[in-house]
Amino acid sequence: MRVAELPLRVLMGPGPSPVDPRVLEALAQPTLGHLDPAFLTLLDQLRSELRSVYGTRNTVTLPMSGTGSLGMETCLVNLLEPGDRILVGVNGVFGTRMCEVARRLGAEVSRVDAPWGRALDPDDLRRGLRDGPFKLLALVHAETSTGVLQDLAPLRALADEAGALLLVDTVTSLGGVAVDLDAHGVDASYSGTQKCLSCPPGLAPISLSERALNVVRARRTPIASWYMDLTLIGQYWGAERVYHHTAPINMLFALERALSLVLEETLPVRFERHRRHAAALAAGLEALGLVLPVPEASRLPPLTLVSVPAGVDEGAVRQTLLSRYNLELGAGLGQFAGKAWRIGLMGAGATRENVTLCLTALSEALREQGFATNPDAVARAHAVLDGEQVSRA
């Protein structure tokens, strides 16, 4: 199959998300050189917008050339040295991945686990930190594998008790829910462009506080990765403009446009749009008779986890939606593999039309497998979007 023959999908999985046509137009602009004065001016604008979306004044706030996993490795490889101690909160795939990256860097890794589908208990983290001191306290703000949103409010105080830096994964929260790095005292964060920013995958926004940069500057050993060494790449993004590697120019065009659209909508309006459409989807799914395993108080608005009913072939349902409606939902990961679907309403995809399509298509596919569904599910969802009070089925 060639590019011209590819189907047009409705992306409602865990990412990538639908890309606004204006972002695609930016991606298609004529390429400039990575040291062209006009391009460097655009980079300054991009960094300013990224700081606004992140809620930070951090000097080192920039997109790394790679996906969100490279953002994870960038933060860890710059902040950790062999023998350093890190405590990781784990309640899904991506907390587990942080542990593995840190282990490969030679760090001493401790972990505090929570059941998948549940947020980490701050008291459990505090007990784990008593075994300190730790150099880093790390966890996932929005766990993509489970649809859980972690409250950031108590974490700075916990990190301070252990003398630790605070590292937060914001891959599936940036641009969809409030992150506010400075307000929460987050020292280092990484994200991805393909989730709530509605930009194609390929860049990993990161941000480091001055406290974190001081740790990087005081390292006893060289940073293990040349490509991810922020003391080097920072000289390209900073005033020096020293060549490091050829930046992905057109992807940076796209990210600048995506960030400008986020700020044009305004963050409060965007966050409320994600919350409202997630609430409508949840009302419709529950009306269909489906179970949402994550407690309502800790559900992640951009990503909803849905249990597969007994006797239903979850893969067959996803294939029906893909072949009949060009609709992509995500399969479960890790402990939820084969047991759940992950439905994304991210960025440009958080719309009434997508909520309606998902509920209609899912209801049809479930009925074909003998699962009785409620025909009022779409009406329940629309009632939430229209601000009506809806009683639970």
N, C-alpha and C positions, 0 to 999 in steps of 0.2 A: 504494500500500500504506500502511496506517495502522499506528501503533505496536502496536495490539492484534493485528495480523496478522503481525507479524514472527516469523521462525523462531527456535528455540532452537538455537544453535550450540555446538559444542565447540571452543573457541578454542585452537589449538595452532600459531599462527603467531608472528611476531615481536612481537606486541602489537597490540591489547590482550589481556590475559590474562583467564582466568575470574575473576569477582568473587565472593568469599565472600558467601553470603546475609546474613550479619550486617553486612557493609559496605553492602549494598543497603538493609537495614533502617535503617541510620543515615542514608543518603541521603534516605530518605522521612520523616524526622522533621519536625515542624512548623518552619517557618523562623522564625528570630529576626532581630532587627535587628543590623546589623554593629557597633553600639556598645553592644549590650545587655550588662550586666555579666556575665550567665551565659555569653554567647558569648565575651567576652574572657577569662574564666577558662578556657574550653575551649581557646582559642588558646594560652594559657600551657602547658597540658598537652600539646597537640600539639607545640609547639616542644621541650619536654623529651624527648618520645618520639622526635622526629626527630633530635635530637642523639645519642640512644642508638643509633639505627639507623645513623647516619652514623659513629659512633665519634669524636665531637668535642665540645669544650666551647666552640666558637665562638659568640659572642654573636649574630652575624647568621647564623642558621640558620632558614629560613622557606620556606614554599611560595609561589611566585609564581603569580599568576592567569593561567595559560596552560599550554600543553603543554611538553614537554621542549625543543623548539626555542626557545621563549621563554626557558627557563632558560639555554640557550647564549648567546642574545643579551644577556640580563641581565648575565651575567658579563663578556662581552667589552665591552659598551657602557659599563660602569662602570669597567673596568680599563684600557681602551685609549683613547688620544687620537690625533689625526692625527699621523702621523710616527713613532709608537712602533713598535718592532720586536718581532715575535712569531715564534717557531719552532714549527711545528705538525708533529707526527708523523702521517703519513697512511698508513693501510692499509685504507681502505674509504670508504664514502659519507660518514660523519659527521665524519671528519677533514677530508675535502674541504669539507664544509659549514662547518666552523670557519674554514678559509682564506677562504672567500667572505664570511662575515660580517665577519671582521677586515678584509678588503680594502675592503668597503663603508664601514667606519668610518674609512678613511684610514690604516690601519696599513701598515707595510712588512712584508710576509709572506714568510717563508722556510719551506721545508718539507723534511722528510726522509721519503722514501717507502720502504715495504716492500711486497713482493708481497701482493696480496689473499689472505687465508687464512693469513697469517703474522704473527707478532708483530713489533713494531719492535725492532731490535737496539740495545741501549744504546750500543754503540760507534759506531754510525752517528749516533745522537743527539748523542753527545759531539763527533764530528767536525763536525756541523752547528752546534753551539753555539760552536765556535771562531771563527766569523764574527761573534760577538757584539760588544758586549753586546746582550742581549735583555731586554725587559721581561717577556715571558711565554714559558714553555715549556708547550705545550698538546698534549694527546692524549686518545685515547678509551680508557677502561679496558676496556669491553666493547663491541666493535664489532658493532652489530646487523646490519650488512649481510654479515658474514662469519662470525660465531660465534667470534671470536678474543678471548681474555682476555689483557690486557697486564699483566705483572708490574710493580707499582708500587714495589717495594723500592728499585731503584737511582735513581729519578727525582729525589728530593730533592737528592742529592749532585750530580747533573748540573745541576739548576737553579742550585744554589749556585755552581757553577763559572762560570756565565754571569751571576750576579747577578740571576736571573730569579725571578718568581713561578711557581708550578706550578699549572696549571689542568687538571682532569681531568673528562671526561664520564663520569658513572656512571649513565646512563639505564637501561641493561639489566643493571647489576650491583647497585644498591642494593636490599637485602633478599633477594638471591639468592646472592651471594658476599660475602666480607669486603671492606669498603671501608676502614675505619679511617683516616679522614682525618688525625687528629692523629698517629697512629703513623707514617704515611708522609710527614708534613710537607706535605700538600696545602694550598695557599693558597685555592683556589676550586674549587667543584664544583657541578654541576647534575645533576638527574635528572628522572624523570617518574613519575607515579603509576600508569601503566597496565601496567607490566611486572611485576617481581617483588614489588611491594607489593600487587598484585591489587586495585587501586582503579580506578574509571573514569578515563579520560583527562581532563585539564583543569587539572591543577596541576603545577608544576615546582619541586620542592624544590631549594633552593640553600643553600650554606654558604660563608662567607668568613672567613678567618683575620684576626687583628688586623693582621698584616703587610699583607694585601691591603686592609683598610679604611684603613690609613694612606696607601696609594697613592691610594685614592679621595678621601680628604680633601685630599691634596696636589695634586690636578689643577690644571692651568693653564687648562683650558677647561671649560665646562659639560658635564655628561653629556648626550649627544645625544638621549636619550629621556626625556621627562617620566614616562611610565608605568613605565619600568624603573629610574628613579633611586632607588637604594637609600638615599640620604641623605634622601629624602622618605618612601618607603614604610616605611623603618625606624622612622620616628616613629609609625606606626600599630601596628607589631608590638612596639615598645618601650614603655617606661613612659609615654611622653607620650600615646599613644593619639590622635594627631592624624589626623583623617579624610584619607584619600588617595583611595581609590575604594571602591565598594561591593564588599566581598569576596564570593566565591561561597560563601555560607554553608553550603549543604547539601553541597557538595563537600568543604568543610573538616570537616563532621561525618563524612563518609565516610572521609576521610584519617585522622582521629584514630582511628576504629575500626580501620582497616586497620593502622595503626602499633601499636595496642595488641595486635592479634592476632599481629603479627610478634614482639613482645617477650614475649607470653604463651607462644609456642612456644619462645622463646629463639633467639638468633642462631646459636649453634653447631649446634643441632638443625636449624634451618631450612637452613643452608648444607649440612649433611650430607645432608638430604633432597634438595636440588637435585642434589648431586653423585651420589648413589646412583641416582636415577632417570635422570639423564643417562647414566651408565655403563650402565645396563640398556638404555636405548634404543639406545645405540651398539652394544652387543653384538647386539641384535636386528637392527638395520639391516645390520650387517656379515654376520650370518648369512643375511640375505636376498640377499646378494651385492652390496650397495651400497657405494659408496666414500665415506668421510668425508674431505674434502680438507684439513681442518685437522689438524695434528699433535696427537696426544693430549695432550701436555704443555701446549699453549696453547689447548685447547678451552674454550669458555665453557659451563659447565653449563646455564644456563637456555635456551640457544639452540644447536641443532645444525645445521650445514650439511651437506647431502647432495647428492652429484653425481647428476644425472639420467643414467641409462644411455643409451648410444647407441641410437638407434632408438625411444626412448620419447618420446611427446608429453607434456611436463611439465604443460602447461596442462590437457590432457584428464584427467590423473591427478588434479589438484587439483579439477577439476569433478566427477569421479566421487565423490571423497571428500565433497565438499560436498553433492551432490544425494542420495547414497545413505546417508551416515552423518552428515550435518550437521557434518562435521569440516572445520575450516579449517586448512590449512597455508599457509605463506608462500612466495611466488615469490622467485627470486633478484633481487638488486639490482646495478646497475652492471656490473662485469665478470662477475658471476655470473648476470645476467639471462638467462633461458631455459636455463641450464645447471645450476641447483641448486634445491633446496627448502630452506626454513628452517623448522625444527620447534622450537617453543617449549614448554618445560616450566617455566612460571614461576609462582611463588607458589602459589595454590590449585590451579593446573593441574599441578603436579608430583606426579602420583599414579600408582599401579600401574595403575589403570583406564585412564588416558589412554595410557600406554605400550602396554598391550595393544590398545586400540582402534586406535591409530595403526599398529602393526605388522600387525594383522589386515587393516585396510582397505587399507593400502598394498600389501600382498602380493597382495590380490585384484585391485586396479586394475592392478598391474604384470603379473600373469598374463594379464589380458584383452588386454594389448598384446603378448603373446608373450614376456615376460621371465620366465624360469624362476626361481622363488623357493624357498627352503628352508622346508619346513613346520615345522621346529623353531625358527624365529626367536623366537616368543613364549616357548617353553620356555627358550631361552637368556637372554632378558631376565629372566624370572622367577627363574632360577637366580642371577643377579647380585643381584636384590632380596632373595633369600633367603640371601645370603651364601655361595653355593657358588662354587668355582673353575670358570671356564669357559674351555676352550681355544678359540682362534680358529678360525673355519671355514677 
